[in-house]
Amino acid sequence: MKKYITIIVLLTFYIGVNAHDLSGTVTNADQIALEGVGVYNKTTGGYTYTNVSGYFELDDISIGDVIYFYSLGYKNHQITITENLLDGKVNVTLIQSAVSLDQVVLVSKVNALSNFVNVDVKANPVKSSQEILRKVPGLIIGQHAGGGKAEQIFLRGFDIDHGTDLAINVDGLPVNMVSHAHGQGYSDMHFIIPETIDNIDFGKGPYYANKGNFNTAGYIDLKTKRKLDENLISAEIGQFNTLRTVGMFKVAESDFNNAYVASELVLTDGPFESSQNFNRINIMGRYTFNNREDQDLSVTLSHFQSKWDASGQVPQRTIDAGLIGRFGAIDDTEGGNTSRSNILLNHTKQLDEHSRVKSKAYLTKYDFELFSNFTFFLEDPINGDQIRQFEDRTIIGAETSYEHSIHTGNHDSQLKYESGIGFRYDDVNDVQLSRTKNRQTLLERLAYGDVDELNAYGFFDVTYKKNKWTLNTGLRLDYFKFDYVNKLTETYDSKSENKLFLGPKLNIIYAPTPNLQLFAKSGIGYHSNDTRVVTANNGKEILPLAYGGDLGAIFKPMDKLVINAALWTLFLDQEFVYVGDAGIVEPSGKTKRLGVDFGLRYQLTDWLYANGDINYTYARSTEEADGEDFIPLAPDLTSSAGLSFIDVKNFSGGINYKYVKNRPANEDNSIVAEGYFVTDLNLNYSIKNWTLGVIIENLFDTEWNETQFATESRLFNEAESVEEIHFTPGIPFYLRGKISVNF
């Protein structure tokens, strides 16, 4: 026993003698502590971030090491370690400056690319809440129900519908809706006011232990502003009777407390022959407390409501025959309304320099009603095929995680681990699918019941860094309880199922130089099936698994140029899908996806910034014959790019495009969804605290179809049905003027 004690004492003495560290605080020019500032040892590749008090501690420090301090919107600060700084403390002040690509350092993080994409967000701010999704390389979206319905999402060869294979969160609040009246994973982001968005964190693939349900193609975490630098009043007026106003106001501001409120109103008729009569109102309030020592608390309240008419899909044959125009409608009584209210609490407790506890809790009240007609008179030649989808939902959830970092060996290795537990409970009442006429008459209820769904989970994530290598491994455990009460039966009919998921993750990063990162990622993810599917199939195929792998690199040959590339694959298990538009359960076979991602970001000058991405995917069903194995609507080639500028004689702005190649609309590719190339432009002129702007969507007035489906339908005067492309037309040339004032 004495022998072991002697060894431990000698080892401790050895580490104490040979290890050196650097610690201190980082503040802004007003001497306010800055959290999340990167502290990077360019010589060794070691890195850390400041905590809630602005404190940092970086180990394995030697004389001559170059230490970078960096944060978007601040000038980089650099120091060189001298003998006086070994085991010493420094106080660093960062000076604000325009956002630039050289403010981001390439560190060995599993999702390092999102740090660089945030420059895209800052360089050319989004103009709508859904547009933030387009900042994720390779992701495209489409609207097909009047601006009030959640957008359709495409990523990595998935037609994700409205969110089935993409986990979306805002400040820790989940956006995806399980067992939704319209479709599994339904993600309506319209409750986010775009001017409040601060940054975006994303990752592609199922490689992250702290991300759970719907994280197969990837995840997106949006962060909104913790406080306002200035008050803002803004108004937009444009074509199609469009009016949008925004107000953001400070309520309280002190060393420890900050509060603000933000609101948004949107009105538009849209380009459609039958007016959309669209309106949306958002209001958000946030209070933040930070004692600059060891605690940070934020409380966010928000409410959103929206309603709209018409603007559904139309069949191509009606346009070709001249029955209606491109912006006409077959059933202009389509439309809907929805609302969402949220309470969100986030709390961080710094236990010491190396450990902290993060907690969140949320409550959401949500309702949804949608009237659609995709097939017109196929099922009911007298009354038509209009359907109503409805639900009334309450969500309660909470999560707590513990993070701790330690140093091993001769303080040349870093070990960080995070463990967490949490739950989410959805109480969905009167979720239903009904046949209706003119949004007034109930003809028949096809599905009607109550859903109760519980997801309890735990995860453990470990990151070990030694010299040029970083190893990240994790494990996630999920428990699901599904309950469904069918209200269509004469007698009480309640069914229940449960399921466990265990998903491992393993990611390896090799950084041979400070400017090059090579990575290999792997993991198993899942998306849960709709409760109505689970109970109908007696618990079979409850959690279809996704098996993913990435090989790639991020290269920064110079401070203002970043290149990324990845080769990836993703396999998805057999699943059964609840079709919310028909109230039926359909099998969906196993699928495989292979792809290549490539991107480039270049800060040409201090005022000019360029970014571009191109993504190719090969997506097929593995259980069908060649030629009949296409995955409908899965895009195989997409691209986006932009050029933005700032502070050129008071002018700023940007131009960008989005491109989607033709893609199969059905399994044998006999029906094709047409691709498109659309360009948008924005231009601003600022004088003192006033800004005048012009926003143009579809600059060249391209005729394009925003969403497309291969649908079988029948018109009122047709004897037989026809299967062909049904589409929602993309916005034509769309001009809006904007005026805003900061104070």
C-alpha positions, 0 to 999 in steps of 0.5 A: 500500500505504501508503494502505491501511495509513494507512486501517486505522490511522485506522479503528482509532484512530477505533474505539478513541476512540469505542467504549466497553465494560463488562466484569467478573464475576458471582458469587453470594452465596458468590462463586462465578462464575456462567456463562450470566448474561444481560447486557443493555443495555436502551438499545441492545438489545445483550446477552451472557452470562457465560462459564465464569469468570463473565466478560462483556464488553459493547460499544457502551456510552454514559453513561446506558445501563441494564444488566440482569443476569438469571438465573432464580432470582436477583433482577435487578440493574441499573446505570446507566452513568456516566463512571466505568464507561466502559471499566471493570470491575464485579463484580456479585453476584446474590442468589437469589430465587423464580423469576419471569417478570420475571427473563427479558429479551426479547433478540434470540435465534432461539428466545427463547420457550424462555427464558420457558417455563423459568419454567413448568418452574421454577414447576411442576416436572414429575412424570415425565420424559415430562411435560417434553415437555408444557412445549413449547407445542402438544406433546402426548404419549400412552402406549400400552404399559404405561408402558415404551414411548416416548410417542407425540408430536404437534406442529405437525400431525404424528403424530410417532409416537415421535420421527420429526420431533422432535430430542431431546437431553439435555445433548447426548446424542441420544435419538432412535434411528435405524433402530429395531426399533419405528420411526424416531426412537424416543425413550424419555426414561424414563432421565431422572430428573425431579428432575434436570431444570434447564431446557429449550431448544426451537425449532419448525421446521427453522431451526437449523444446529446441529440435524440429523436429525429436526429438522423440526417442531422440537427439544428440548434438556433440561439437567439439574442440574450440581450439587445445592443440597441432598440429597433423599429422596422417596417417593410412594405411590398408587393402583394399587399405585404406589410411587416413590422418589427419592434425590439426594445430593452426593458432592463439593462444593468451589470447583472440583469438584462431584459427585452421584448420583441414583436413581429406582425406580418400581413400579405395576400401573396401572389395568388389569384385567391388571396392568402389573407395571411397574418401572423403575430409574434411576441417574445420577452426574455429576462437574463441574469448573470452574476459574473461569477458562477450563475446564469439564468434566462427566462423566455416567454413567447406567443405566436398565432397565424392564419391563412387561406388558399394557396395549395397544390395545383395539377399541371394539366389545369395550367396546360389546359388554361383552366387556371393560371399558375397562381390559381386554385382548384379549391380556394377554401383551403387554409388554416390557423395555428398558435403556440405559447412557450415558457422556457427556463435555462440555468447554468451553475458553474461549480468550479473552474472545471465543472458546471451543471446546465438545466432547462425546463419548458412548457408549450401550449399549441393548437393546429387546424389545417384544411387541405384538398390534394385530390379534389374530386377523386374520393367524393365526386359530389362534395370534393375531397377536402380534409381537416386536420386538428389537434390541441397539444401541451408539451412539458419537458426538462433536462439537466446535464453535468460537464467536467473537464480534467487533464491527464498525463503531463497536462498534455491531454484533455478529457471532458465528459458530459452526462445528462438526463431528461424527459419530454411529455406530449399530451395531444387531445382531439387529434383528428382527420376529418372530411369536410366541405368548404371548411364549414361542414363536417362530413365524416371523421376518419381518425379521432383520438388522444395521444400521450407520448413520453420520452425519458432519456439519458446520455454520456459523452466523452471527448479525449484530446491528446496532441493532434488527436481528438476522440469523441465517444458517446452513448444515448439511452431513450425510453418511449411510452406510447398511448392512444385512445381511439374516440371513434369506437363505441366502447373505450379503446386504449392501446399502449406500447413502449420501447428502449433505444441504445445508440453508440457514437464514435468520432475521431478528429486528426489535426496535423496542423492548426489549419487542417482538420481530418475527421471520421464520424459514426453513429446510430440515430433514430426517429420515433414513429407516430403513436398511431403507427406504433399502437396499430402495429402492436409495437413493431418498427417503433424506432427505425434506426439510422446508421451513419458515417462521415469522412471529411476535412476542413482546411483553412489555408489562410485566415480568410479562406475555409474549405470543407469536404465530406464523403458520407453514407446513411442507412435507414431501417424499415419503418411504418409511416402514418399518413396524416393526409389519409389516416392510414399506415403505410410501410416504407422499406429500407433505404441507403444514401451516399453523398458528397458535400463541398463548401467554400467560405472566403473573406475577400476583403474586410467588406466583401464575403463569399460563401458557396456549397454544392452537395450530391446524394445517391439515394435508393431503396434497398429492397426494390428492383433497379429502376424502381428504387428511386426515393420520391422527391429526394434531391440528388444535386443542390447548391447555394452561394452568396456574395455579401458586402458591408460598410461601402460608403454606407451601403451593405447588402448581398446577392445569393442563389439556390439551385435544385436539379431535376429529381424523381417524383415517384419510384420509377422516375417516370414523373419528374419534379422540375429543378430550379435556379432562383436568385435573391437580392438585398441592398441597404443604405445607412445614415446615422441610426437609420437604414433604408433597404430593398429586398427582392426575392426571385430577382430574375422573375424565374418561373419555378415550382417551390414544392412538387408531388406526384399525386393522383387526382380528379377534377370535377369534370373528369371521368378518370383520375390522372397521376401527375405533378401537383405543385405550389408555384414559387414566388415571382419577382417580389419587391419590398422596401424597408425602413428601420431605426436603431436607438 
